[in-house]
Amino acid sequence: MVTCAAGAPFTLKLVQAARGDLALSGTLVVLLLIVTMVYMPFVVPAVLPEADVRAGAIAAPLVTTMLLPLALGLFIAARNEGWAHSLEPVANKISTVALVVLIAITIVLHFGSILTVLSFATVLLSVVIIGGAFGIGFLFGGPDLAARSVLGLGTAQRNIAAATVVATQGFEAPGVIIMVVLFSLLTFAILFPMAALLRRISGRNVLLN
């Protein structure tokens, strides 16, 4: 189910950490969000017949929390580029703090439940999915390292918000949402070090050139 959800806004933060192409990552996130809103309501019930998934339930949080803020940012940048650049450092700090707080709160609130589903098999499967998705995106990203970083990170980072909506509304078993939370934490644990590695490689390439 999590693998069906794409277009996570955290992709922008990962790409920034990797010194990738932020403009390309923004475009990719918007496209993946739109595809996810159309794709998930049809695919999830086909793969998991017990799931009760409504298109409106998936679309509403994606539009209000992701598409609208992105559209607002693009509108501000288009109308007043200088103001957008002056707001960028503040927005970067706020987003970083919010990300750290979100991860910490998630761990504290779900720590006991996470331990009940945590196992070598679940971690290994998550690593295979995340690593495989990153590899596919990275390989098909073209010759430019910045673009390959965007495609790799954007493909590997799943849209946890969309997956959470499906997990809470489509399944009665509480273990489903806990697995989504665990997968999201493992994604952060894998992709942020990966972004740091890509940043080092990018820096070395700049020095060599």
LUMLUM-550948 format. One record per residue (C-alpha): residue in three letters; x, y, z; chain. Coordinates in Angstrom, 3 decimals, always signed. Each point is the difference from the previous one (the first is absolute). Layout:
REM residues N
{code=ala | px=X | py=Y | pz=Z | unit=A}
...
This chain:
REM residues 209
{code=met | px=+0.000 | py=+0.000 | pz=+0.000 | unit=A}
{code=val | px=+2.767 | py=+2.456 | pz=+0.918 | unit=A}
{code=thr | px=+1.736 | py=-0.746 | pz=-3.288 | unit=A}
{code=cys | px=-3.076 | py=+1.295 | pz=-1.876 | unit=A}
{code=ala | px=+0.265 | py=+3.456 | pz=+1.609 | unit=A}
{code=ala | px=+2.415 | py=+2.437 | pz=-1.650 | unit=A}
{code=gly | px=+0.628 | py=+3.731 | pz=-0.049 | unit=A}
{code=ala | px=+1.214 | py=+0.633 | pz=+3.548 | unit=A}
{code=pro | px=+0.842 | py=+3.627 | pz=+0.896 | unit=A}
{code=phe | px=+2.993 | py=-1.290 | pz=+2.014 | unit=A}
{code=thr | px=+1.586 | py=-0.628 | pz=-3.398 | unit=A}
{code=leu | px=+0.795 | py=+3.717 | pz=-0.160 | unit=A}
{code=lys | px=+1.881 | py=-0.171 | pz=+3.303 | unit=A}
{code=leu | px=+1.906 | py=-3.082 | pz=-1.099 | unit=A}
{code=val | px=+0.968 | py=+1.598 | pz=-3.303 | unit=A}
{code=gln | px=+1.122 | py=+3.123 | pz=+1.820 | unit=A}
{code=ala | px=+2.182 | py=-2.136 | pz=+2.275 | unit=A}
{code=ala | px=+1.464 | py=-1.699 | pz=-3.068 | unit=A}
{code=arg | px=+0.572 | py=+3.299 | pz=-1.837 | unit=A}
{code=gly | px=-2.201 | py=-1.225 | pz=-2.813 | unit=A}
{code=asp | px=-2.227 | py=+1.916 | pz=-2.398 | unit=A}
{code=leu | px=-2.715 | py=+1.558 | pz=+2.206 | unit=A}
{code=ala | px=-2.030 | py=+1.316 | pz=-2.934 | unit=A}
{code=leu | px=-0.119 | py=-3.464 | pz=-1.532 | unit=A}
{code=ser | px=-0.926 | py=-1.550 | pz=+3.356 | unit=A}
{code=gly | px=-2.925 | py=+2.413 | pz=+0.392 | unit=A}
{code=thr | px=-1.298 | py=-0.901 | pz=-3.443 | unit=A}
{code=leu | px=+0.432 | py=-3.699 | pz=+0.727 | unit=A}
{code=val | px=-1.890 | py=+0.233 | pz=+3.312 | unit=A}
{code=val | px=-2.969 | py=+1.773 | pz=-1.631 | unit=A}
{code=leu | px=-0.200 | py=-2.563 | pz=-2.807 | unit=A}
{code=leu | px=+0.257 | py=-2.936 | pz=+2.401 | unit=A}
{code=leu | px=-2.647 | py=+1.484 | pz=+2.289 | unit=A}
{code=ile | px=-2.474 | py=+0.256 | pz=-2.860 | unit=A}
{code=val | px=+0.766 | py=-3.533 | pz=-1.167 | unit=A}
{code=thr | px=-0.349 | py=-1.341 | pz=+3.557 | unit=A}
{code=met | px=-3.447 | py=+1.564 | pz=+0.441 | unit=A}
{code=val | px=-1.197 | py=-1.764 | pz=-3.164 | unit=A}
{code=tyr | px=+2.031 | py=-3.180 | pz=+0.379 | unit=A}
{code=met | px=-0.507 | py=-1.108 | pz=+3.622 | unit=A}
{code=pro | px=-3.819 | py=-0.260 | pz=+0.100 | unit=A}
{code=phe | px=+0.115 | py=-2.457 | pz=-2.897 | unit=A}
{code=val | px=+3.150 | py=-1.995 | pz=+0.755 | unit=A}
{code=val | px=-0.259 | py=-0.519 | pz=+3.789 | unit=A}
{code=pro | px=-3.450 | py=-1.710 | pz=-0.146 | unit=A}
{code=ala | px=+1.241 | py=-2.196 | pz=-2.846 | unit=A}
{code=val | px=+3.051 | py=-1.107 | pz=+1.976 | unit=A}
{code=leu | px=-1.721 | py=-0.022 | pz=+3.416 | unit=A}
{code=pro | px=-3.721 | py=-0.788 | pz=-0.491 | unit=A}
{code=glu | px=-0.702 | py=+0.482 | pz=+3.708 | unit=A}
{code=ala | px=+0.944 | py=+3.685 | pz=-0.214 | unit=A}
{code=asp | px=-2.743 | py=+2.634 | pz=-0.170 | unit=A}
{code=val | px=+1.678 | py=+2.861 | pz=-1.848 | unit=A}
{code=arg | px=-1.756 | py=+3.172 | pz=-1.139 | unit=A}
{code=ala | px=+1.599 | py=+2.348 | pz=-2.501 | unit=A}
{code=gly | px=-1.262 | py=+3.091 | pz=+1.823 | unit=A}
{code=ala | px=+1.503 | py=-1.117 | pz=+3.306 | unit=A}
{code=ile | px=+3.415 | py=-0.331 | pz=-1.634 | unit=A}
{code=ala | px=-0.212 | py=+3.165 | pz=-2.068 | unit=A}
{code=ala | px=-1.147 | py=+2.403 | pz=+2.760 | unit=A}
{code=pro | px=+3.111 | py=-0.099 | pz=+2.256 | unit=A}
{code=leu | px=+2.342 | py=-0.109 | pz=-2.984 | unit=A}
{code=val | px=-1.546 | py=+3.116 | pz=-1.515 | unit=A}
{code=thr | px=-0.247 | py=+2.011 | pz=+3.241 | unit=A}
{code=thr | px=+3.372 | py=-0.900 | pz=+1.526 | unit=A}
{code=met | px=+2.174 | py=-0.455 | pz=-3.081 | unit=A}
{code=leu | px=-1.338 | py=+1.309 | pz=-3.305 | unit=A}
{code=leu | px=-1.332 | py=+3.304 | pz=+1.362 | unit=A}
{code=pro | px=+3.211 | py=+0.919 | pz=+1.920 | unit=A}
{code=leu | px=+2.093 | py=-0.858 | pz=-3.060 | unit=A}
{code=ala | px=-2.283 | py=+2.048 | pz=-2.230 | unit=A}
{code=leu | px=+0.183 | py=+2.920 | pz=+2.439 | unit=A}
{code=gly | px=+3.799 | py=-0.151 | pz=+0.043 | unit=A}
{code=leu | px=+0.177 | py=-0.065 | pz=-3.792 | unit=A}
{code=phe | px=-2.446 | py=+2.907 | pz=-0.210 | unit=A}
{code=ile | px=+2.071 | py=+2.114 | pz=+2.418 | unit=A}
{code=ala | px=+3.204 | py=-0.826 | pz=-1.868 | unit=A}
{code=ala | px=-1.585 | py=+0.950 | pz=-3.316 | unit=A}
{code=arg | px=-1.428 | py=+3.306 | pz=+1.262 | unit=A}
{code=asn | px=+2.880 | py=+1.137 | pz=+2.210 | unit=A}
{code=glu | px=+3.219 | py=-1.960 | pz=-0.430 | unit=A}
{code=gly | px=+1.938 | py=+2.213 | pz=+2.406 | unit=A}
{code=trp | px=-2.492 | py=-0.560 | pz=+2.798 | unit=A}
{code=ala | px=+0.031 | py=-3.740 | pz=-0.681 | unit=A}
{code=his | px=+3.803 | py=-0.076 | pz=+0.325 | unit=A}
{code=ser | px=-0.153 | py=+1.971 | pz=+3.254 | unit=A}
{code=leu | px=-2.521 | py=-2.457 | pz=+1.452 | unit=A}
{code=glu | px=+1.977 | py=-3.077 | pz=-1.073 | unit=A}
{code=pro | px=+2.489 | py=-0.115 | pz=+2.947 | unit=A}
{code=val | px=-2.827 | py=+0.377 | pz=+2.523 | unit=A}
{code=ala | px=-2.076 | py=-2.665 | pz=-1.719 | unit=A}
{code=asn | px=+2.987 | py=-2.365 | pz=-0.082 | unit=A}
{code=lys | px=+0.566 | py=+0.357 | pz=+3.755 | unit=A}
{code=ile | px=-3.687 | py=-0.445 | pz=+0.793 | unit=A}
{code=ser | px=-0.272 | py=-3.096 | pz=-2.188 | unit=A}
{code=thr | px=+3.112 | py=-1.542 | pz=+1.583 | unit=A}
{code=val | px=-1.272 | py=+0.584 | pz=+3.535 | unit=A}
{code=ala | px=-3.454 | py=-1.292 | pz=-0.946 | unit=A}
{code=leu | px=+1.523 | py=-3.158 | pz=-1.474 | unit=A}
{code=val | px=+2.042 | py=-0.729 | pz=+3.138 | unit=A}
{code=val | px=-3.015 | py=+0.649 | pz=+2.241 | unit=A}
{code=leu | px=-2.210 | py=-2.207 | pz=-2.168 | unit=A}
{code=ile | px=+2.423 | py=-2.928 | pz=+0.139 | unit=A}
{code=ala | px=+0.451 | py=+0.377 | pz=+3.762 | unit=A}
{code=ile | px=-3.745 | py=+0.186 | pz=+0.691 | unit=A}
{code=thr | px=-0.666 | py=-2.970 | pz=-2.264 | unit=A}
{code=ile | px=+2.545 | py=-2.129 | pz=+1.861 | unit=A}
{code=val | px=-1.271 | py=+1.045 | pz=+3.443 | unit=A}
{code=leu | px=-3.690 | py=-0.534 | pz=-0.797 | unit=A}
{code=his | px=+0.414 | py=-3.344 | pz=-1.766 | unit=A}
{code=phe | px=+3.114 | py=-1.406 | pz=+1.682 | unit=A}
{code=gly | px=-1.742 | py=-2.896 | pz=+1.735 | unit=A}
{code=ser | px=-2.065 | py=-0.924 | pz=-3.041 | unit=A}
{code=ile | px=+3.035 | py=+0.190 | pz=-2.267 | unit=A}
{code=leu | px=+1.858 | py=-2.477 | pz=+2.191 | unit=A}
{code=thr | px=-2.865 | py=-2.493 | pz=-0.380 | unit=A}
{code=val | px=+0.331 | py=-0.120 | pz=-3.800 | unit=A}
{code=leu | px=+3.728 | py=+0.628 | pz=-0.250 | unit=A}
{code=ser | px=+1.884 | py=-3.041 | pz=-1.233 | unit=A}
{code=phe | px=+2.926 | py=-0.893 | pz=-2.221 | unit=A}
{code=ala | px=-2.398 | py=-0.998 | pz=-2.790 | unit=A}
{code=thr | px=-1.887 | py=+3.326 | pz=+0.015 | unit=A}
{code=val | px=+3.218 | py=+2.014 | pz=+0.060 | unit=A}
{code=leu | px=+1.567 | py=-2.086 | pz=-2.776 | unit=A}
{code=leu | px=-3.094 | py=+0.285 | pz=-2.199 | unit=A}
{code=ser | px=-0.147 | py=+3.766 | pz=+0.550 | unit=A}
{code=val | px=+3.688 | py=+0.385 | pz=-0.869 | unit=A}
{code=val | px=-0.478 | py=-2.042 | pz=-3.187 | unit=A}
{code=ile | px=-3.015 | py=+2.099 | pz=-1.061 | unit=A}
{code=ile | px=+1.630 | py=+3.352 | pz=+0.781 | unit=A}
{code=gly | px=+3.383 | py=-0.943 | pz=-1.435 | unit=A}
{code=gly | px=-1.518 | py=-1.578 | pz=-3.097 | unit=A}
{code=ala | px=-2.220 | py=+3.020 | pz=-0.659 | unit=A}
{code=phe | px=+2.949 | py=+2.353 | pz=+0.417 | unit=A}
{code=gly | px=+2.108 | py=-2.092 | pz=-2.366 | unit=A}
{code=ile | px=-2.677 | py=-0.021 | pz=-2.694 | unit=A}
{code=gly | px=-0.516 | py=+3.753 | pz=+0.168 | unit=A}
{code=phe | px=+3.727 | py=+0.719 | pz=+0.128 | unit=A}
{code=leu | px=+0.799 | py=-2.209 | pz=-2.990 | unit=A}
{code=phe | px=-2.709 | py=+1.578 | pz=-2.151 | unit=A}
{code=gly | px=+0.857 | py=+3.556 | pz=+1.049 | unit=A}
{code=gly | px=+2.259 | py=+0.712 | pz=-2.961 | unit=A}
{code=pro | px=+3.672 | py=+1.031 | pz=-0.092 | unit=A}
{code=asp | px=-0.292 | py=+3.029 | pz=+2.312 | unit=A}
{code=leu | px=+0.701 | py=-0.876 | pz=+3.656 | unit=A}
{code=ala | px=-2.327 | py=+2.704 | pz=+1.351 | unit=A}
{code=ala | px=-2.912 | py=-1.361 | pz=-2.059 | unit=A}
{code=arg | px=+0.854 | py=-3.587 | pz=+0.905 | unit=A}
{code=ser | px=-0.032 | py=+0.947 | pz=+3.675 | unit=A}
{code=val | px=-3.462 | py=+1.502 | pz=-0.401 | unit=A}
{code=leu | px=-1.381 | py=-3.056 | pz=-1.793 | unit=A}
{code=gly | px=+1.624 | py=-2.417 | pz=+2.442 | unit=A}
{code=leu | px=-1.160 | py=+1.778 | pz=+3.150 | unit=A}
{code=gly | px=-3.415 | py=+0.836 | pz=-1.454 | unit=A}
{code=thr | px=-0.596 | py=-3.611 | pz=-0.988 | unit=A}
{code=ala | px=+1.130 | py=-1.402 | pz=+3.348 | unit=A}
{code=gln | px=-1.858 | py=+2.493 | pz=+2.238 | unit=A}
{code=arg | px=-3.582 | py=-1.205 | pz=+0.380 | unit=A}
{code=asn | px=-2.945 | py=+2.269 | pz=+0.728 | unit=A}
{code=ile | px=-0.678 | py=-0.932 | pz=+3.610 | unit=A}
{code=ala | px=-2.961 | py=+2.402 | pz=+0.242 | unit=A}
{code=ala | px=-1.872 | py=-1.798 | pz=-2.781 | unit=A}
{code=ala | px=+0.937 | py=-3.414 | pz=+1.395 | unit=A}
{code=thr | px=-1.201 | py=+1.061 | pz=+3.466 | unit=A}
{code=val | px=-3.378 | py=+1.083 | pz=-1.368 | unit=A}
{code=val | px=-0.459 | py=-3.378 | pz=-1.678 | unit=A}
{code=ala | px=+1.230 | py=-1.877 | pz=+3.093 | unit=A}
{code=thr | px=-2.351 | py=+1.796 | pz=+2.416 | unit=A}
{code=gln | px=-3.082 | py=+0.056 | pz=-2.219 | unit=A}
{code=gly | px=+0.413 | py=-3.186 | pz=-1.996 | unit=A}
{code=phe | px=+1.063 | py=-2.499 | pz=+2.673 | unit=A}
{code=glu | px=-1.345 | py=-0.890 | pz=+3.423 | unit=A}
{code=ala | px=+3.185 | py=-1.685 | pz=+1.266 | unit=A}
{code=pro | px=+2.119 | py=+2.512 | pz=+2.023 | unit=A}
{code=gly | px=+3.187 | py=-1.785 | pz=-1.055 | unit=A}
{code=val | px=-0.308 | py=+1.434 | pz=-3.513 | unit=A}
{code=ile | px=+0.507 | py=+3.606 | pz=+1.081 | unit=A}
{code=ile | px=+2.878 | py=-1.042 | pz=+2.266 | unit=A}
{code=met | px=+1.724 | py=-1.647 | pz=-2.963 | unit=A}
{code=val | px=-0.413 | py=+3.236 | pz=-1.977 | unit=A}
{code=val | px=+1.571 | py=+1.949 | pz=+2.881 | unit=A}
{code=leu | px=+2.888 | py=-2.481 | pz=+0.269 | unit=A}
{code=phe | px=+0.601 | py=+0.145 | pz=-3.752 | unit=A}
{code=ser | px=+0.082 | py=+3.801 | pz=+0.094 | unit=A}
{code=leu | px=+2.610 | py=+0.009 | pz=+2.764 | unit=A}
{code=leu | px=+2.143 | py=-2.523 | pz=-1.863 | unit=A}
{code=thr | px=-0.302 | py=+2.139 | pz=-3.130 | unit=A}
{code=phe | px=+1.390 | py=+3.020 | pz=+1.846 | unit=A}
{code=ala | px=+2.772 | py=-2.120 | pz=+1.516 | unit=A}
{code=ile | px=+1.080 | py=-1.238 | pz=-3.429 | unit=A}
{code=leu | px=-0.573 | py=+2.943 | pz=-2.334 | unit=A}
{code=phe | px=+1.505 | py=+2.843 | pz=+2.020 | unit=A}
{code=pro | px=+3.405 | py=-1.751 | pz=+0.207 | unit=A}
{code=met | px=-0.404 | py=-0.761 | pz=-3.700 | unit=A}
{code=ala | px=-0.615 | py=+3.687 | pz=-0.680 | unit=A}
{code=ala | px=+3.115 | py=+0.900 | pz=+2.004 | unit=A}
{code=leu | px=+2.010 | py=-2.481 | pz=-2.088 | unit=A}
{code=leu | px=-1.321 | py=+1.509 | pz=-3.232 | unit=A}
{code=arg | px=+0.946 | py=+3.448 | pz=+1.304 | unit=A}
{code=arg | px=+3.587 | py=-1.142 | pz=+0.567 | unit=A}
{code=ile | px=+0.178 | py=-1.534 | pz=-3.466 | unit=A}
{code=ser | px=-1.396 | py=+3.204 | pz=-1.500 | unit=A}
{code=gly | px=+2.600 | py=+2.065 | pz=+1.856 | unit=A}
{code=arg | px=+2.838 | py=-2.203 | pz=-1.223 | unit=A}
{code=asn | px=-1.224 | py=+0.280 | pz=-3.586 | unit=A}
{code=val | px=-0.042 | py=+3.792 | pz=+0.286 | unit=A}
{code=leu | px=+3.585 | py=+0.008 | pz=+1.292 | unit=A}
{code=leu | px=+1.158 | py=-2.331 | pz=-2.770 | unit=A}
{code=asn | px=-1.622 | py=+2.178 | pz=-2.656 | unit=A}
